[in-house]
């Protein structure tokens, strides 16, 4: 009932009036901010000289002790929308809080504390919000330093790209079978290069089979170039985006020198060799990192790029449900008004290919379970992007917390994993299971692996390969998660 009453008061057509009780340095700072926002408020303070000074500055101020019930009653606080109790005297603040609550239990209260102990006591006393200035200062300072660091990184990146020269070219390599995050991030780096008149191209290998990804590229008219159609020697500098090591889930030859690495995947930093390296595993998407660069450097973003970056963040965080940091939300909020939402709606509603439907059916038919783990062999595939779609679907089955779906495509066995088990990091599990015979990695909820057929050399028949691989995949994965395979 109390929450409903508060909502009714705040939604009143008349702008709520505020009161600041205790107006030292913190109170004055809040008063100045409220005035800048055009808010109506009064100040109550016991110091007559301070009150006179506030009046000289055209503030509405009343002299009175905030722990004096008669003084607060004279201010008619029951007509106010919120009261901010901001003196440096914690005991006075506690008394004032109790008086305000007695005057009207529906008034919102914001109270200042001096340490975590008093903060907890004020929260227990019913304060709607408790401010701890030292914590706010520390957070603000840390956020500012992070912005400073981001600007510095951005300037270093631009300086490095300028080294390509006016007649040179930057090659931006994204991972094989790229997803929207990789594509959008590659485009953002290309956009940054072109901002300083540097020619750049985004290159990839593999297939873009996922119907949403194809719609994403077609509708945004994104230009990508295959690595096997390119002579890498034509590029003066090479950048790896949404990837960090040549040859690891990308088709960049391992002996190619890399100048720039920008990624959000967890990786062994000792294996990363680049002049410029920005790897932030706490970020939910590389597109978040790229958005930060553009923001901090003051580079205006086109509607198409904003749409691509927003979609990249949304898909890699599964609509902000997993692996999402505050920075992802901030970047998305910045991009949201700049993006084309009608176009995004078209990207998200493409038709499903026949092969994807067939693979989904095969994954359901071939599923094998061990406790809450489900493993499915879908056989021969053309579209490897259908594997994570099948894994996502099977994860919805009752009693299932972890899914592994794999199939044979070309010269590799491709494995896709999904998990909602908070005790399991499936990225680490996949790396432990398949890292020594192929490439593998990911996050706590989503991961992938590629196993070259060299492991099954000498076997000609594809069906035999799949039968043998099923035994190997299941045995290795269950061992990695600490489960024994049924005999």
C-alpha positions in Angstrom: 0.0 0.0 0.0 2.9 2.3 0.9 4.6 1.9 -2.5 1.3 2.6 -4.3 0.8 5.8 -2.2 4.4 6.9 -3.1 3.8 6.3 -6.8 0.5 8.3 -6.6 2.3 11.3 -5.0 5.2 11.3 -7.5 2.8 11.1 -10.4 0.9 14.2 -9.2 0.7 16.8 -12.0 2.3 19.4 -9.8 6.1 19.1 -9.7 7.1 17.6 -6.3 8.8 20.0 -3.8 11.9 18.9 -2.1 13.5 19.8 1.2 17.3 19.7 2.0 17.9 19.2 5.8 21.4 20.2 6.7 23.2 22.3 4.1 27.0 21.8 4.5 29.2 21.2 1.4 27.2 18.2 0.3 23.9 20.0 0.8 25.0 23.0 -1.2 26.2 20.8 -4.1 22.8 19.1 -4.2 21.0 22.5 -4.0 23.0 23.8 -6.9 22.2 20.7 -9.0 18.5 20.9 -8.1 18.4 24.6 -9.1 20.2 23.8 -12.4 17.4 21.2 -13.1 14.7 23.7 -12.3 13.5 21.9 -9.2 11.5 23.6 -6.5 13.0 23.1 -3.0 13.7 24.7 0.4 16.7 24.3 2.7 16.7 23.9 6.5 19.9 24.5 8.4 20.7 25.5 12.0 23.6 27.8 11.2 22.2 31.4 10.9 25.1 32.7 8.8 24.8 29.8 6.4 21.1 30.4 6.0 21.7 34.1 5.4 24.3 33.2 2.7 21.9 30.8 1.0 19.2 33.5 1.0 21.8 35.9 -0.6 22.1 33.3 -3.4 18.4 33.4 -3.9 17.8 30.0 -2.2 14.6 29.6 -0.1 16.2 28.8 3.3 14.8 28.4 6.8 16.8 28.4 10.0 16.1 25.4 12.3 17.6 22.4 13.9 16.9 19.3 11.7 16.6 17.2 14.9 13.9 19.5 16.3 10.4 18.2 15.6 8.8 21.6 16.0 11.2 23.1 13.4 10.4 20.5 10.9 6.7 20.7 11.5 6.8 24.4 10.7 8.1 23.5 7.2 4.9 21.5 6.4 7.0 18.6 5.0 3.9 16.5 4.5 3.3 18.5 1.3 6.7 17.6 -0.1 7.6 14.8 -2.6 11.0 14.0 -1.0 13.3 15.0 1.8 17.1 14.9 1.6 18.8 14.6 5.0 22.4 15.6 4.3 24.1 17.0 7.4 27.4 15.6 8.6 26.0 14.7 12.0 24.8 11.1 11.7 22.9 11.2 15.0 21.0 14.3 13.9 20.2 12.6 10.6 18.8 9.6 12.3 16.5 11.8 14.5 15.5 13.8 11.4 14.6 10.6 9.5 12.3 9.4 12.4 10.6 12.8 12.6 10.0 12.9 8.8 8.6 9.4 8.9 6.2 10.4 11.7 5.1 13.5 9.7 4.3 11.4 6.7 5.3 7.7 6.0 4.8 8.3 2.2 7.6 10.9 1.8 10.7 9.6 0.0 13.8 10.0 2.2 17.4 10.3 1.1 19.9 10.2 4.0 23.6 10.8 4.3 25.8 8.3 6.1 29.5 8.5 7.0 30.5 4.8 7.0 29.1 1.4 5.9 27.9 0.6 9.5 25.7 3.8 9.7 24.6 3.2 6.1 23.2 -0.2 7.1 21.5 1.2 10.2 19.8 4.0 8.2 18.6 1.4 5.7 17.2 -0.7 8.5 15.5 2.4 9.9 13.6 2.7 6.6 15.5 5.3 4.6 14.5 4.9 0.9 18.1 5.7 -0.2 21.3 6.1 1.8 24.3 8.1 0.4 27.8 7.3 1.4 29.9 10.2 0.1 33.3 8.4 0.3 31.9 5.5 -1.8 30.3 7.9 -4.3 33.6 9.8 -4.6 35.6 6.6 -5.1 33.1 5.3 -7.7 33.1 8.6 -9.6 36.9 8.8 -9.5 37.2 5.3 -10.8 34.7 5.9 -13.6 36.6 9.1 -14.6 39.9 7.3 -14.6 38.4 4.5 -16.8 37.2 7.2 -19.2 40.7 8.8 -19.2 42.2 5.4 -19.9 39.7 4.8 -22.7 40.5 8.1 -24.3 44.3 7.4 -24.1 43.7 3.9 -25.6 41.6 5.4 -28.4 44.3 8.0 -29.2 47.0 5.4 -29.2 44.9 3.3 -31.6 44.3 6.2 -34.0 48.0 7.0 -33.9 48.9 3.4 -34.7 46.4 3.4 -37.6 47.8 6.6 -39.0 51.1 4.7 -39.3 49.5 2.9 -42.2 50.0 6.0 -44.3 47.7 7.7 -46.8 48.6 5.2 -49.5 48.6 2.2 -47.2 45.8 -0.2 -46.1 44.6 -1.7 -42.9 43.3 -5.3 -42.9 40.7 -6.0 -40.2 40.4 -9.7 -39.6 37.3 -11.0 -37.8 36.8 -14.6 -36.7 35.6 -17.4 -39.0 31.8 -17.7 -39.5 31.4 -14.2 -37.9 28.5 -13.3 -35.7 27.0 -9.8 -35.4 29.4 -8.7 -32.6 32.4 -9.5 -34.7 31.0 -7.9 -37.9 29.9 -4.7 -36.1 33.2 -4.4 -34.3 35.1 -4.8 -37.5 33.0 -2.2 -39.1 33.6 0.2 -36.2 37.3 -0.1 -36.6 37.0 0.5 -40.3 34.9 3.5 -39.6 37.6 4.8 -37.2 40.2 4.3 -39.8 38.2 6.1 -42.5 37.7 9.0 -40.0 41.4 9.7 -40.2 41.5 9.0 -44.0 43.0 5.5 -43.8 41.7 2.8 -46.2 40.6 -0.3 -44.5 38.8 -3.6 -45.3 37.0 -6.2 -43.1 38.0 -9.7 -43.9 36.7 -13.1 -42.8 36.6 -16.8 -43.8 34.0 -19.5 -43.5 30.3 -19.1 -44.0 27.6 -16.8 -42.7 24.9 -19.3 -42.4 22.7 -18.1 -39.6 19.6 -16.6 -41.1 19.6 -13.6 -38.8 23.3 -12.9 -39.6 22.6 -13.1 -43.3 19.7 -10.7 -42.9 21.9 -8.4 -40.8 24.5 -8.2 -43.6 22.0 -7.8 -46.4 19.8 -5.2 -44.8 22.7 -3.1 -43.5 24.5 -3.5 -46.9 27.7 -4.6 -45.1 30.7 -5.2 -47.3 33.0 -8.0 -46.2 35.8 -9.7 -48.1 37.0 -13.2 -47.8 40.6 -13.8 -46.7 41.1 -16.4 -49.4 40.3 -13.9 -52.1 42.8 -11.4 -50.7 46.5 -11.1 -50.9 47.5 -10.2 -47.3 50.6 -8.5 -48.5 48.5 -5.6 -49.8 47.8 -4.6 -46.3 50.4 -2.5 -44.4 49.0 -3.4 -41.0 46.7 -6.2 -39.7 44.1 -6.0 -36.9 42.4 -8.9 -35.2 38.9 -7.9 -33.9 36.7 -10.2 -31.7 39.7 -12.6 -31.9 43.2 -12.4 -30.5 45.5 -15.1 -31.8 46.2 -15.8 -35.5 44.8 -19.1 -36.6 42.6 -19.5 -33.5 39.0 -19.6 -34.9 40.2 -17.3 -37.7 42.0 -17.9 -41.0 44.9 -15.5 -40.5 48.1 -17.5 -41.0 50.0 -17.9 -37.8 53.2 -16.3 -39.1 51.5 -13.0 -40.0 52.5 -10.1 -37.8 49.5 -8.5 -36.0 49.5 -4.8 -35.1 46.2 -4.5 -33.3 44.1 -6.9 -31.2 40.7 -5.9 -29.8 38.6 -8.6 -28.1 36.4 -9.4 -25.2 37.0 -13.2 -25.0 39.1 -14.7 -22.2 42.5 -15.7 -23.5 46.0 -16.6 -22.4 47.6 -13.2 -22.7 51.1 -14.8 -23.1 50.0 -16.1 -26.4 48.8 -12.7 -27.7 51.5 -10.9 -29.7 50.5 -7.4 -31.0 51.8 -3.8 -30.8 48.4 -2.7 -29.5 46.3 -5.0 -27.4 42.9 -4.3 -25.7 41.3 -7.4 -24.3 38.5 -7.0 -21.8 36.9 -10.3 -20.7 34.5 -8.5 -18.4 32.7 -6.9 -21.3 29.8 -8.8 -22.8 30.7 -7.8 -26.4 33.6 -6.4 -28.4 31.0 -3.9 -29.9 30.9 -2.4 -26.4 34.6 -1.7 -26.5 34.3 -0.2 -30.0 31.4 2.0 -29.0 33.5 3.3 -26.1 36.2 4.3 -28.5 33.8 6.2 -30.7 32.2 7.9 -27.7 35.3 9.0 -25.9 37.0 10.2 -29.1 33.9 12.2 -30.1 33.5 10.5 -33.5 29.9 10.8 -34.7 28.3 7.5 -35.5 26.1 6.8 -38.6 22.7 5.3 -38.2 23.9 2.1 -39.9 26.9 1.6 -37.6 24.9 2.4 -34.5 22.3 -0.2 -35.6 25.1 -2.8 -36.2 26.8 -2.1 -32.8 23.6 -2.2 -30.9 22.6 -5.5 -32.5 26.1 -6.9 -31.8 25.8 -6.1 -28.1 22.3 -7.5 -27.9 23.1 -10.8 -29.5 26.4 -11.4 -27.7 24.7 -10.7 -24.3 21.5 -12.7 -25.3 19.4 -9.5 -24.9 21.4 -8.6 -21.7 20.6 -11.8 -19.9 24.1 -13.3 -19.7 27.7 -12.1 -19.5 26.4 -8.5 -19.3 28.5 -5.7 -17.7 27.4 -2.1 -16.8 29.5 -0.9 -19.7 27.3 -3.0 -22.1 24.2 -1.4 -20.8 25.7 2.1 -21.0 26.9 1.5 -24.6 23.4 0.2 -25.6 21.7 3.2 -24.0 24.0 5.5 -26.0 23.4 3.6 -29.3 19.6 3.1 -28.8 18.4 6.6 -30.0 20.9 6.5 -32.9 19.9 3.1 -34.3 17.3 2.2 -37.0 14.8 0.1 -35.0 12.5 -0.6 -37.9 15.5 -2.2 -39.6 16.4 -4.1 -36.5 12.9 -5.6 -36.4 13.5 -6.9 -40.0 16.8 -8.5 -39.0 15.3 -10.3 -36.1 12.4 -11.9 -38.0 14.1 -13.7 -41.0 12.8 -17.0 -42.3 14.5 -20.3 -41.1 16.4 -22.2 -43.7 15.5 -25.8 -44.5 18.9 -27.1 -43.4 18.6 -25.3 -40.0 15.2 -27.0 -39.5 16.7 -30.4 -40.5 19.6 -30.0 -38.1 17.3 -29.0 -35.3 15.2 -32.1 -36.0 18.3 -34.3 -36.1 19.6 -32.8 -32.8 16.3 -33.7 -31.1 16.3 -37.2 -32.5 19.9 -38.0 -31.8 20.1 -36.5 -28.3 21.8 -38.5 -25.5 21.6 -37.4 -21.9 23.7 -38.0 -18.8 22.0 -36.4 -15.8 21.4 -32.7 -16.8 23.9 -32.9 -19.7 22.6 -33.4 -23.2 24.9 -34.2 -26.2 23.7 -34.6 -29.7 25.4 -35.6 -33.0 23.7 -34.1 -36.0 25.9 -35.7 -38.6 27.0 -33.9 -41.8 26.4 -30.1 -41.9 26.7 -27.3 -44.4 25.7 -24.5 -42.1 27.6 -24.6 -38.9 25.6 -21.6 -37.6 22.7 -24.1 -37.2 24.6 -25.8 -34.3 24.2 -23.0 -31.7 20.6 -22.5 -32.7 20.0 -26.2 -32.0 21.9 -26.0 -28.7 19.8 -22.9 -27.7 16.6 -24.8 -28.4 17.6 -28.0 -26.6 18.6 -26.0 -23.5 14.9 -25.3 -23.0 14.2 -29.0 -22.4 13.0 -29.8 -18.9 15.8 -31.1 -16.6 18.6 -30.0 -19.0 21.2 -27.5 -17.9 24.0 -28.0 -20.4 23.9 -28.9 -24.1 26.6 -29.9 -26.6 25.7 -30.2 -30.3 28.3 -31.2 -32.9 28.5 -32.0 -36.6 31.0 -32.7 -39.4 31.6 -29.9 -41.9 34.4 -30.0 -44.5 37.7 -30.8 -42.7 36.5 -30.1 -39.2 34.1 -31.4 -36.5 32.3 -28.3 -35.2 31.1 -28.3 -31.6 28.7 -25.8 -30.0 27.8 -25.7 -26.3 25.3 -23.8 -24.1 24.8 -23.9 -20.4 22.6 -22.4 -17.7 24.3 -24.2 -14.8 25.8 -21.6 -12.6 28.3 -24.1 -11.3 29.8 -24.7 -14.7 31.9 -22.5 -17.0 31.2 -24.2 -20.3 33.9 -22.1 -22.1 36.6 -23.5 -19.7 35.1 -27.0 -20.0 35.2 -27.0 -23.8 38.8 -25.7 -23.7 39.8 -28.5 -21.3 37.9 -31.1 -23.4 39.0 -30.2 -26.9 41.8 -27.6 -26.6 44.6 -30.1 -27.0 43.1 -31.6 -30.2 41.7 -28.4 -31.8 40.7 -24.9 -30.8 38.1 -24.2 -28.2 36.8 -21.5 -25.9 34.0 -19.2 -24.9 32.2 -17.9 -21.9 30.4 -19.3 -18.9 27.2 -19.8 -20.8 28.2 -20.3 -24.4 31.2 -21.9 -26.1 32.5 -23.5 -29.3 35.2 -25.8 -30.6 36.7 -27.0 -33.9 38.4 -30.4 -34.1 40.4 -31.0 -37.3 39.8 -34.4 -39.0 43.5 -35.2 -38.6 42.4 -36.7 -35.3 40.5 -39.3 -37.3 43.1 -39.7 -40.1 42.8 -42.8 -42.2 39.0 -43.1 -41.9 37.4 -42.6 -45.3 33.7 -43.2 -44.5 32.0 -40.1 -43.1 29.4 -42.1 -41.1 32.3 -44.0 -39.4 34.0 -40.7 -38.6 30.8 -39.4 -37.0 30.3 -42.5 -35.0 33.9 -42.4 -33.7 33.7 -38.6 -33.1 30.6 -39.1 -31.1 32.4 -41.4 -28.7 35.3 -39.1 -28.5 33.3 -35.9 -28.0 31.0 -37.4 -25.4 33.9 -39.0 -23.5 36.1 -35.9 -23.5 33.3 -33.5 -22.5 31.9 -35.6 -19.7 35.4 -36.1 -18.3 36.0 -32.3 -18.5 32.8 -31.7 -16.4 33.6 -34.5 -14.0 31.0 -37.0 -15.2 31.6 -40.6 -16.2 30.1 -41.9 -19.4 27.6 -44.7 -19.1 29.0 -48.1 -20.3 
